[in-house]
Amino acid sequence: MKYGAHAFEWEIGPEFFEQYGEVDAQQPSFRVQMELFKDTTMMVLKMQILGTGQYDCDLCLNPLVRHFESEHTLVVKPGGDEQEADDDILVLPKSAYELDVSDVIYQLIKVSEPVKRNCDTAEPLEECGKEFMQQYLATEIEEAPLQEEEENDVPEADPRWDALRKFKDNPDK
C-alpha cells in the first residue's frame, strides 16, 4: 500500500455478526467508512460507523429500532513492542503483511450497543406496553405479602424445644 490517504467502505449485515457467534440485534445494518493514513512509522485509521439494529424492549418486549452513529480513531504501529498496545493503539507483528480490521469493527459496534434497551431510549415499532408491565408488576407486589403471611402460619416444629425457648426468653432463670 502506498503512503498517504486511502478510503474504504463496507456494508455490514447479519452474516458478519454470525461469524462471531452472537447476534443481539435482529436485522442489523451498518455502514463503516474508514480513512487510512499511512506514514513511514504508523497508520492512523479513522472510522465512522452508522447503522441500525432492531432489539426487544427490556420493559415491554415490543420491538424497537436503535440508531448508531460513532467515530473512532485507531493508531496501528507495525513491528512495535506489545507493551505499547492500548485501546487506541494496535501493534502489528513484524511478520504481518495485511491488516484485518473486522475484529476491531465488531468490537466497536458491540461497545456502541445500548445497555438499556427500552422504548424511552429508542424508536419503538409498536406502542410501548410499559403501562401493562407496570400494572402486572403492581399486581405481583400486592400478591407477594399474602404468600409471606401464609408461610408465617406454619406451626412450630417440635414441642420438646419449648423448655429451651423459656431459657432463651428469660436468660436470668
C-alpha positions as CSV (number, residue, x, y, z in Angstrom):
1,M,0.0,0.0,0.0
2,K,1.3,3.4,-0.9
3,Y,1.9,6.2,1.6
4,G,-0.9,8.7,2.0
5,A,-4.7,8.6,2.5
6,H,-6.9,5.6,1.4
7,A,-10.6,5.3,1.8
8,F,-12.6,2.1,2.4
9,E,-16.3,1.5,2.9
10,W,-18.2,-1.7,4.0
11,E,-21.8,-2.6,4.4
12,I,-22.3,-5.0,7.3
13,G,-25.3,-7.2,7.8
14,P,-26.4,-10.2,10.0
15,E,-23.9,-12.6,8.3
16,F,-21.0,-10.5,9.7
17,F,-22.2,-11.0,13.2
18,E,-23.0,-14.7,12.7
19,Q,-19.3,-15.4,12.2
20,Y,-18.7,-14.2,15.8
21,G,-21.5,-16.5,17.1
22,E,-23.8,-13.9,18.5
23,V,-26.3,-11.6,17.0
24,D,-28.0,-9.4,19.6
25,A,-29.9,-7.2,17.2
26,Q,-32.4,-8.5,14.7
27,Q,-31.8,-7.2,11.2
28,P,-28.6,-5.3,11.9
29,S,-27.5,-3.0,9.2
30,F,-24.3,-0.9,9.4
31,R,-22.1,1.1,7.1
32,V,-18.5,1.6,8.0
33,Q,-16.4,4.3,6.4
34,M,-12.7,4.1,7.1
35,E,-9.9,6.5,6.1
36,L,-6.4,5.0,6.4
37,F,-3.5,7.4,6.6
38,K,-0.2,5.5,6.0
39,D,3.1,7.0,7.1
40,T,6.6,5.5,7.4
41,T,6.2,4.7,11.1
42,M,2.5,4.1,11.6
43,M,-1.0,4.1,10.2
44,V,-4.0,6.0,11.5
45,L,-7.5,4.6,11.0
46,K,-10.4,6.9,11.3
47,M,-13.7,5.0,11.3
48,Q,-17.2,6.2,11.2
49,I,-19.9,3.7,11.9
50,L,-23.6,4.3,11.0
51,G,-26.3,1.8,11.3
52,T,-29.5,0.5,12.9
53,G,-30.4,-2.6,14.8
54,Q,-33.8,-3.9,16.0
55,Y,-34.0,-5.0,19.6
56,D,-36.7,-6.0,22.1
57,C,-37.6,-3.5,24.8
58,D,-36.4,-4.6,28.2
59,L,-39.6,-3.4,29.8
60,C,-42.4,-4.5,27.5
61,L,-40.7,-6.8,24.9
62,N,-42.0,-4.8,22.0
63,P,-39.6,-4.4,19.1
64,L,-37.8,-1.2,18.7
65,V,-35.1,0.3,16.4
66,R,-31.9,1.7,17.7
67,H,-29.8,4.1,15.5
68,F,-26.0,4.0,15.9
69,E,-23.5,6.7,15.0
70,S,-20.0,6.7,16.3
71,E,-16.5,7.7,15.3
72,H,-13.2,6.1,16.3
73,T,-9.6,6.6,15.7
74,L,-7.1,3.8,15.9
75,V,-3.3,4.0,15.6
76,V,-1.6,1.0,14.1
77,K,2.2,0.6,14.7
78,P,3.9,-2.1,12.7
79,G,6.6,-4.1,14.4
80,G,6.3,-2.3,17.7
81,D,6.5,-3.5,21.2
82,E,3.5,-5.4,22.6
83,Q,3.6,-3.3,25.8
84,E,2.8,-0.2,23.7
85,A,-0.6,-1.7,22.9
86,D,-3.6,0.2,24.2
87,D,-7.3,0.5,23.4
88,D,-6.5,3.1,20.7
89,I,-3.1,1.6,19.6
90,L,-2.9,-1.7,17.7
91,V,0.6,-3.2,17.4
92,L,1.2,-5.5,14.4
93,P,3.9,-8.1,14.5
94,K,6.8,-7.6,12.1
95,S,5.8,-10.6,10.0
96,A,2.3,-9.1,9.3
97,Y,1.7,-8.1,5.7
98,E,-2.0,-7.3,5.9
99,L,-4.4,-5.6,8.3
100,D,-7.7,-7.3,9.2
101,V,-10.0,-4.7,10.8
102,S,-13.1,-7.0,11.1
103,D,-12.4,-7.7,14.8
104,V,-11.9,-4.0,15.5
105,I,-15.2,-3.1,13.7
106,Y,-17.1,-5.9,15.6
107,Q,-15.7,-4.7,19.0
108,L,-16.6,-1.0,18.2
109,I,-20.1,-2.0,17.3
110,K,-20.6,-4.1,20.4
111,V,-19.3,-1.3,22.6
112,S,-21.7,1.1,20.9
113,E,-24.7,-1.2,21.6
114,P,-27.1,0.1,24.2
115,V,-27.0,-1.5,27.7
116,K,-30.6,-0.4,28.4
117,R,-33.0,-1.2,25.6
118,N,-36.3,0.4,26.2
119,C,-38.9,2.4,24.3
120,D,-37.7,5.7,26.0
121,T,-34.2,5.5,24.5
122,A,-35.1,4.3,21.0
123,E,-37.7,4.3,18.3
124,P,-40.5,1.8,19.2
125,L,-42.0,-0.1,16.3
126,E,-45.2,-0.6,18.3
127,E,-46.9,1.2,21.1
128,C,-45.0,0.6,24.3
129,G,-46.6,-1.8,26.7
130,K,-44.8,-0.3,29.7
131,E,-48.2,0.5,31.3
132,F,-49.2,-3.1,31.1
133,M,-45.9,-4.2,32.6
134,Q,-46.3,-1.7,35.5
135,Q,-49.8,-3.0,36.2
136,Y,-48.5,-6.6,36.1
137,L,-45.7,-5.8,38.5
138,A,-48.0,-3.9,40.8
139,T,-50.4,-6.9,40.9
140,E,-47.4,-9.2,41.6
141,I,-46.2,-7.0,44.5
142,E,-49.7,-6.9,46.1
143,E,-49.9,-10.7,46.0
144,A,-46.4,-11.2,47.4
145,P,-47.3,-10.3,51.1
146,L,-50.2,-12.8,51.0
147,Q,-47.7,-15.5,50.2
148,E,-45.5,-14.5,53.1
149,E,-48.4,-14.4,55.6
150,E,-49.3,-18.0,54.5
151,E,-45.7,-19.1,55.2
152,N,-45.9,-17.5,58.7
153,D,-48.9,-19.6,59.7
154,V,-46.7,-22.8,59.8
155,P,-46.9,-24.4,63.2
156,E,-43.9,-24.6,65.5
157,A,-41.6,-27.5,64.7
158,D,-41.3,-29.6,67.9
159,P,-42.8,-29.1,71.4
160,R,-39.7,-30.6,73.1
161,W,-37.8,-27.4,72.4
162,D,-40.3,-25.3,74.4
163,A,-38.3,-25.7,77.6
164,L,-35.2,-24.3,75.9
165,R,-37.1,-21.4,74.4
166,K,-38.1,-20.4,78.0
167,F,-34.3,-20.0,78.8
168,K,-33.8,-18.0,75.6
169,D,-36.7,-15.7,76.5
170,N,-35.6,-15.3,80.2
171,P,-31.8,-15.7,80.4
172,D,-31.8,-14.8,84.2
173,K,-33.5,-18.1,85.3
